[in-house]
Amino acid sequence: MSTALATITGGAVSIRHATKSFGSKAVLNGIDLDVPAGSVTAIIGPSGSGKSTLLRTINHLERLDEGYVTVGDQLIGVKVHGERFTELPERAILRQRSRIGFVFQGFHLFPHLTALENVVEAPVAHRRPLAEAREVAQRLLERVGLGDRGDAYPAELSGGQKQRVAIARALALDPALILFDEPTSALDPELVSDVLEVIRALAGSGTTLVIVTHEISFAREIADQVVFIDDGRIIEQGSPAQVLDHPSHPRTQDFLRRVL
């Protein structure tokens, strides 16, 4: 693994012994997981199982108590100091995050900025010329089907449109990896399909996708691997056919029987 602050150039993810507690509550219990570059990984499991926390450790929004994460062979959020890890400066962490897009379930758009301005904000903050950033942002809005809504403010957009703007924003810095945290959970049912269609188009694009989702049929369709997590542990992982159609662990079988 690299401890240098070079730009992340690959989207492969390696998680080793990821352990995290909030107070006395153990949320992650020594998780090991590999995500190949360019692949789609769907993470499923019951509420409170640690799915979202695991996702947030990948870009260091949550700091691990033990273990580490690498993206593109670069340690995320920490550096090796002697025989232990020490926290990187915030500026270095932000630089790493510029190559790791994150799509939140609650959109997290700036309400005082238009759709276009929301997409432009990060590239400009990373010193991309404004005219170039606006041109790229317009192309990305067109890519997610919102080319004619660039001047609209978030309050003027539906939930599905807000989430598509959020996806365009995540793409604005050309990330090697995009993390999706329940991207459809805050949407009305009739708006879900538009967002899933945008994510479907991203699958196979060369960008690594890790998606925490409760959309089991969607995971079956697009994922290269499915990871079932319960009680902060990986219970089962494999291809969609293995995990979703022919699960071997009783806990996976019970979960799928309930949600399906």
Steps between C-alpha positions, in 0.01 A plus 500: 500500500612855432525762770589781260251773416499434128169525320293183514522346155302177536166406645584166662402494867656289772355498852689320774377424852259795496387547859282783628300566815276785607527502877438145617328403174722303260392596147774338292664180621822439308377516141725397212382583149654541155332694219668464159556812292217569257260263674158550660455381858159503667488493879174376651381422850250600769479847648772561758725228364793735429457545125504879491775523760718269291436716193593818690830349614608455138539876452579563868176672590514255789836424658570134574594392850708220352592393148549703184368573153690540176366635172723456199770367735502825698417509870192712563499754780810373676872446458735247651706644785731240645277205580172690517271713289471875552236733358583693185450879498149599396628655177655167398179314582297744291740445212442127522123549516514697176553164326228322699150614416227458762124505435299538821146378554400853606647674190705762697464764230568865582151659505625847404674371184342396172538147369785611275669690781478197728689295242750780430584567867749215561704537179536874560605434859771276355616787276345398173425809285138608539418490129639148467318386817169638373545326165570166671208552741260561213614180328452306823150639552418393146644157577257456791205634301489851649667708233206744500486543882838658566346828616258332743556513874467180708163617637371502141606141431337168584681255725609292202633807324691607811662159520597513134662841561685341793626225270616760245680681783670175604624458143630856467855424614527184287523265800661158493233376742142601581327401824119494511328494839141378449458737203128428459383468861383862527307490174135442425459162324415654162829695501727205574528368146653823360781494756563128455522555124779755547692261729440217253662710228805555722547128556761373257634850434834421664419686819488279808160508668417394855128520571323453831148415390175336595406458131567127477386456139722790396798347683436172321501680165810718518733372774814298435499402866244521779604531864251417776584664833337438836609608848811667358628186330503369146273197513516410133645638178523390141330546166133604494409145400685360799383744768153600379379191316681224688610635840680246715481669841174470697514868600520607134215266412285644779576861403417446132183310587386799704587775252382314192 
